[in-house]
Amino acid sequence: MTRLSAFIGAFGAAALAATGLLTTAGPADAAPTARTAAASVPAHAVTGYWQNFDNGATVQKLADVPAQYDIIAVSFADATTTPGQIAFTLDPAVGYASTADFKADIAAKHAAGKSVILSVGGEKGSISVNSDASATAFADSAYALMQEYGFDGVDIDLENGLDSTYMSQALKSLAGKAGGDLVLTMAPQTIDMQSTSAEYFKTALAVKDILTVVNMQYYNSGSMLGCDGKVYSQGSVDFLTALACIQLEGGLDPSQVGIGTPATSSAAGSGYVAPSVVNDALDCLATGTNCGSFKPAKTYPGIRGAMTWSTNWDAASGNAWSTSVAAHVHGL
């Protein structure tokens, strides 16, 4: 997710539009066990990223993540020396005495009806899937980690570019191994979903039949173009709704679109909005109410929900984000 992402101002967005670029396994101390899938993701779901590192936010174990979160994305998988292959190792900073305890927390979340997935990438992630061999390595290693730890799937948060052909190939291969209960999410930056010709957007559309939700990062991006061709500044309800409209009208099902925002102002470099703004954006998209100056031409009552970076930053503010937004999402 973000520790910092690219900044694009209104001038930059307009310039890109003018050029046509913007158009509408780690070691474990317990034996692997067969993966037991969580319950199905609810129709309106809340996603939160859990930090496998200490960066000043509240350090927590998975058991500490509030029950309001339906999908917990463990951040992050690591690259190996084999192209496309991913691994995962618990950071001692998060306080687990053993890998077995971590696995037990995943199993407990499953018992509570939650999904726990492994996020791939982040701002500093260097995982590259750009060939048949690397696509195979990604799928094989991701599935091995799902089997080892009990992860329900993966989250694609590659902020340094991806190849839609081979990433789609890798994800379809993973789905073939994992079966229909695979939870597949994505967290593109705003620039990645400005056009259906962008590699991230192409990937999302190519795997639409197995895709759970795209939770775009509506922050650290400056001003961007909305689906009406106007420029909107981040940190506003219009930014959330006008940019979500691009995905909603670009081929994704409303159930595959979520709004991603920082849990606190400390969680991102820019773009924080109060939980009430997230709720207003969801209302605007779902029912046409509480909109700003932008109002979509139609409503999308099936919109999936919201995401935050991160459960740790949420905890640092007394879980203010999840307390407000989760109740709203689950009431849609």
Secondary structure as UniProt FT lines:
FT   HELIX           10..19
FT   STRAND          45..51
FT   HELIX           62..64
FT   TURN            67..68
FT   STRAND          71..79
FT   TURN            83..84
FT   STRAND          86..87
FT   HELIX           92..94
FT   HELIX           99..111
FT   TURN            112..113
FT   STRAND          115..122
FT   TURN            123..124
FT   HELIX           132..149
FT   STRAND          153..158
FT   TURN            159..160
FT   HELIX           164..178
FT   TURN            180..181
FT   STRAND          183..186
FT   HELIX           190..193
FT   TURN            196..197
FT   HELIX           199..206
FT   TURN            207..210
FT   STRAND          213..217
FT   STRAND          224..225
FT   TURN            227..228
FT   STRAND          231..232
FT   HELIX           237..249
FT   TURN            250..251
FT   HELIX           254..256
FT   STRAND          257..262
FT   HELIX           265..267
FT   HELIX           275..287
FT   TURN            301..302
FT   STRAND          305..309
FT   HELIX           311..316
FT   TURN            317..318
FT   HELIX           320..330
//
